[in-house]
Amino acid sequence: MKIAVIALGKIGLPLAVQFASKGHSVVGVDISERTVSLVNQGVAPFPGETNLDALLAEVVADGRLTATSRYEDAVPTADAVVIVVPLLVDNEARPEFAALDSATRSIAAHLSAHTLVAYETTLPVGTTRTRWKPLLEKGSGLTEGTDFDLVFSPERVLTGRVFADLRKYPKLIGGFSAAGAQKATDFYNAVLDFDDRPDLPRANGVWNLDSVEAAEFAKLAETTYRDVNIGLANQFARFADNNGIDIAKVIDASNSQPYSHIHRPGIAVGGHCIPVYPRLYLWNDPDASIVRAAREANASMPSYAVGVAEGAYGNLKDARVAVLGAAYRGGVKESAFSGVFPTVEALLARGATVLVHDPLFDDEELVAMGFEPYHLGDPVNLAIIQADHAAYRELRSADLPGISALVDGRRITDPAHWLDVVYRVIGGGTL
């Protein structure tokens, strides 16, 4: 097949490489000329994705993957067009459709008959039917279900392990007709491989959910569940702190019963997915009080962690504080919605001098984010671990000269390494 992948970001590029690795001819479209140039050289434009470097170099060298900034070089000849353009929300939890609208109009302008169009970007329920279908039909002069087929098939992968996740999880699809859904099923079966999953209620593979709305809802439901579960864990952690209880022991005990699946508390919930997709759900269902309460609870955790730090150290005015981790999670060079931003903001509001360290970001990148870089070995009064980078697991007080208190917001360090300082974790039973 000839396949066009729209947007070569941290999900789209591995997806394009996966399709090409199955022997198909793939053209990736991206608005960044830098990204286009690097991909055409067989060089990944971002680090950290397992196996991407080698696989990308292979499929580019074989001529199976090329990149362009021109839709007209990719869409007219494609058997399938897969869209992975990101969708974010503003401060009022309203979706910002501008980038996707632009991409959709560009696709429509060059869309050929008999093409399968699949949106993989997470969307509010109803978007594919009420927004993309009319835009594509108007811009192309073609009719969905007669001239082309439109489906929604949410990406369900995590950056850093995209190729493994593509094999591990069922590929969900929803179309407007049985014929369109079958076309999507055949397409994804031709570009993906699936691990054996005896734990699933049906065989791992392409799962047709019978409607675009059901497929849209499934992605929002699975991510919103995680946010609500983490919100509950964070509420439990705060109660545990106030009552001298170690929440980790409580969660381990509770989860020993097969109907309990309590997640782990922590300083922040970040990334493109969990902080964002519940807000897309709230856009559809503004009366979802449980979802709203969980989102508010999780958003308050960086400030809570700084309160824990204040209790451990004392007045933070003029204290030299190192925040360890600019990334939203360990091992991933990505700062989207990272807890580092509200953590730094809360520290500055208390008069602290704040520095930020991250092994994945250099000083120039940290400065560009608005931070003063910190280097291990420099004097500091207090430290807060914000990201669970592997490099932080073996930290000791000697690595942060002068430190008198540590708040491990991810509970990854060994308390035995911190006997000479005041040591705190979220939900550790001590404020």
PyMOL commands that set and color helices and strands:
alter all, ss='L'
color gray80, all
select helices_A, chain A and resi 12-21+33-40+52-61+71-73+98-110+127-140+162-168+178-191+212-242+247-254+277-284+289-299+301-313+340-349+363-368+390-392+397-399+415-418
alter helices_A, ss='H'
color red, helices_A
select strands_A, chain A and resi 2-6+25-29+65-68+80-83+88-89+95-96+116-119+149-152+171-175+206-208+320-324+353-357+382-385+405-408+422-425
alter strands_A, ss='S'
color yellow, strands_A
deselect
rebuild
show_as cartoon
